[in-house]
Amino acid sequence: MAAFVAIKTARDTVFFGQGDLRQLPLVYLLIAGVAIPAAMMHLGAMRRWGVRRVRSGTFVAMALLFLGLAPFVGLEHRTAAVVLFAVVPAAFAAVFASGWLLAGDLFEGAGPETVRWLYSRIGVGSVLGGVIGGTFASVLATVVEPSFLVAAGGLMILAAAGVVSRAHRWHPVQSSVPPGTDLSEEDPVGDVIQGEERVSSLGLLRNPYVQGVVAISASGALAALYIDFQFYAAVTLSGSADARFFANFHLMLNLASLALLLFVAPRVQRRHGLGGALLVLPLSLLAGMGVTALGGLVFSRSMLKVTEAGMKASIHRFSWEQVFLPLGGGRREAAKVLADGLAARIAEVIGALVLVLWLSLGAGLDSGLNFSWISWVIGGTIVLWIALTRSLARNSGAQGDEVEYMLPIPDS
């Protein structure tokens, strides 16, 4: 997380410090163009080399990627700024997914109370990393070049790779395949290997529980895309897009997220269950839409982004990662890639294409931030997101007891 904040600060500084906001929807398309093949390659790599090898390799590969990009990051390198903007989401999607799935691997078979406690502590560690990264970037923002922050982030990821490798050695994988099972035949559909276990990755889409998770991920990603676009438009048009602003923004965001994780998140999940905790982010965003509806103010657009990013980094993230735990084995990794690696990116492609069409029809970005139609889209998507989450929670009992205890919905 510290690496993410440092690198993202550098990314936003070089892109919006020199860029045309009109390029942002096109870059969103480029992000999806990078992320979707990357997710498919991730599935294929897990099938061929196994989940654990790919997990370790992902951290090392991403570290080397950013160390290689660092010398080319600067206000004078426009192409490098665009590439970095597109690569960061795809790269850290793989890194974060691998890290959280490592937790699921290590805590396999733990009880719900233990899982809730452990995941909340991991969430606190993640947000503390964001605070450290934000402080690091804020202190150095006016002293060093953005390329230094990218290189430092690459070294942080490399250090995390060592922790992942150490965790794998401490906790050897336990095979769930009976002795004597023939694993020599190739699966034409494609599968994922977890130790010695094979599961069909695409076949998971026939599971109603996985379908619900995929749909929630897609709707959440679409809402986040439009909130993100409005935020960057507000910041760019206000003239605040510099390294110090982005560093301080991420620092304050992670401090707020830390407070939510320590004092709010455990109580919410303990009282309302995982299903209730998953509703906190979309309900908060829906409430925030009431503020943005009052006017196209820079402050209101920024506050919606703060709500979305702060809640996602605190209550939502540690709750969302627990949704994959009931699947177990290699299914967990495959479902994670399908939901957050493919479905979310496809939704973002659709959203970005709409933005490109809107701008191509002559929409002016200088005309008082007239994004009222985007607010309606965000509101409608959030309502769908809430409905899908409630449906998943209510119907999860049909998928078995393991899912049922993960997603309780209180009667009151």
Buried (B, 14 or more C-beta within 10 A) or exposed (E): BBBBBBBBBBBBBBBBBBBEBEBBBBBBBBBBBBBBEBBBBBBBBBBEEBBBBBBBBBBBBBBBBBBEBBEBBBBEBBEBBBBBBBBBBBBBBBBBBBBBBBBBBEBBEBEBEEBBBBBBEBBBEBBBBBBBBBBBBBEBBEEBBBBBBBBBBBBBBBEBBEEBBEBBEEBEBEEEEEEEEEEEEEBEEBBBBBBBBBBBBEBBBEBEBBBBBBBBBBBBBBBBBBBBBBBBBBBBBBEBBBBBBBBBBBBBBBBBBBBBBBEBBBEBBBEBBBBBBBBBBBBBBBEBBEBBEEEBBBEBBBBBBBBBBBBBBBBBBBBBBBBBBBBBBBBBBBBBBBBBBBBBBBBBBEBBBBBBEBBEEEBEBEEEBEBEEBBEBBBEBBBBBBBBBBEBBEBBBEBEEEBBBBBBBEEE
